C-alpha cells in the first residue's frame, strides 16, 4: 500500500470518528435540552458543630428564585441561584450545578461566628474576617459575648463590614482578643463575657468568682493575660477567696486590686 493511499485511509478514519463524536455530542445536547429539573439536593458542606443554615432554609431561600422544578435543566440560571444564596448572611459560599438525571445540586458552606455583640437594641455575630451578620433563628453559637458601649454602627439585619475605618480597626482588635482566648487552653472557657465601658475600656468577666478585670483596650493582649495569670497564681493564694471585686491589669507591670 503506497503512502498516498495510507494517508487517504487515515483521513477517512479520522473523519468517521469526528463525525461519530459530533453525533454523540448533538444527541447529548438534545437529551439535555429535553431533561426537566425534577428535584433539588442540598448539602451543607462544613464541619461546624452548630447549624445556622438547614437544608430546609436553603429550599425556602430558593423560593425567591421562582419555579425551577419542571423546567429544562439547561434553562436553570445557576449563577443567579449562587448569588441569591450567597446574599444570605449566614452562607459563606455556594456552588450550584445540575446533572443529567434532572437534579439541581446546591452545596453551601456556613459562616463561622467567633464572637457575638449585644447592645441595648441589637445583637449580631462577627466571623474571624470581621464580617458582621445577624443572629440566626435556628441556633445560638456558644461564643464569647461582647456587650455594653460597643463602638460599632450596626443596623438591625446588617451584614458586611463596618464602613468607618476606626470601627473596622476596633472590630479587628476585638476579634484578636477573642481569638487569643480561644487558642489558649487556660482562657478558652474561663471568660465568656466582655463589657465595653463608655470610655472604651474593656472589662473581662470570668465564669466563676466575683472579680472583674479592667483590661483597657484590646492591645498588649498577651502581657495583660500574663498579669491575670499572676493574679491567680500569686495574689489569690495569699488572701481570702473572692477578696477582690476589681482587678486592674491595663497598666504595664502593675496589678491593682480593689475590694
C-alpha positions, 0 to 999 in steps of 0.5 A, spaced: 500 500 500 503 506 497 503 512 502 498 516 498 493 511 499 495 510 507 494 517 508 487 517 504 485 511 509 487 515 515 483 521 513 477 517 512 478 514 519 479 520 522 473 523 519 468 517 521 470 518 528 469 526 528 463 525 525 461 519 530 463 524 536 459 530 533 453 525 533 454 523 540 455 530 542 448 533 538 444 527 541 447 529 548 445 536 547 438 534 545 437 529 551 439 535 555 435 540 552 429 535 553 431 533 561 426 537 566 429 539 573 425 534 577 428 535 584 433 539 588 439 536 593 442 540 598 448 539 602 451 543 607 458 542 606 462 544 613 464 541 619 461 546 624 458 543 630 452 548 630 447 549 624 445 556 622 443 554 615 438 547 614 437 544 608 430 546 609 432 554 609 436 553 603 429 550 599 425 556 602 431 561 600 430 558 593 423 560 593 425 567 591 428 564 585 421 562 582 419 555 579 425 551 577 422 544 578 419 542 571 423 546 567 429 544 562 435 543 566 439 547 561 434 553 562 436 553 570 440 560 571 445 557 576 449 563 577 443 567 579 441 561 584 449 562 587 448 569 588 441 569 591 444 564 596 450 567 597 446 574 599 444 570 605 448 572 611 449 566 614 452 562 607 459 563 606 459 560 599 455 556 594 456 552 588 450 550 584 450 545 578 445 540 575 446 533 572 443 529 567 438 525 571 434 532 572 437 534 579 439 541 581 445 540 586 446 546 591 452 545 596 453 551 601 458 552 606 456 556 613 459 562 616 463 561 622 461 566 628 467 567 633 464 572 637 457 575 638 455 583 640 449 585 644 447 592 645 441 595 648 437 594 641 441 589 637 445 583 637 449 580 631 455 575 630 462 577 627 466 571 623 474 571 624 474 576 617 470 581 621 464 580 617 458 582 621 451 578 620 445 577 624 443 572 629 440 566 626 433 563 628 435 556 628 441 556 633 445 560 638 453 559 637 456 558 644 461 564 643 464 569 647 459 575 648 461 582 647 456 587 650 455 594 653 458 601 649 460 597 643 463 602 638 460 599 632 454 602 627 450 596 626 443 596 623 438 591 625 439 585 619 446 588 617 451 584 614 458 586 611 463 590 614 463 596 618 464 602 613 468 607 618 475 605 618 476 606 626 470 601 627 473 596 622 480 597 626 476 596 633 472 590 630 479 587 628 482 588 635 476 585 638 476 579 634 484 578 636 482 578 643 477 573 642 481 569 638 487 569 643 482 566 648 480 561 644 487 558 642 489 558 649 487 552 653 487 556 660 482 562 657 478 558 652 472 557 657 474 561 663 471 568 660 465 568 656 463 575 657 466 582 655 463 589 657 465 595 653 465 601 658 463 608 655 470 610 655 472 604 651 475 600 656 474 593 656 472 589 662 473 581 662 468 577 666 470 570 668 465 564 669 466 563 676 468 568 682 466 575 683 472 579 680 472 583 674 478 585 670 479 592 667 483 590 661 483 597 657 483 596 650 484 590 646 492 591 645 498 588 649 493 582 649 498 577 651 502 581 657 495 583 660 493 575 660 500 574 663 498 579 669 491 575 670 495 569 670 499 572 676 493 574 679 491 567 680 497 564 681 500 569 686 495 574 689 489 569 690 493 564 694 495 569 699 488 572 701 481 570 702 477 567 696 473 572 692 477 578 696 477 582 690 471 585 686 476 589 681 482 587 678 486 592 674 491 589 669 491 595 663 497 598 666 504 595 664 507 591 670 502 593 675 496 589 678 491 593 682 486 590 686 480 593 689 475 590 694 
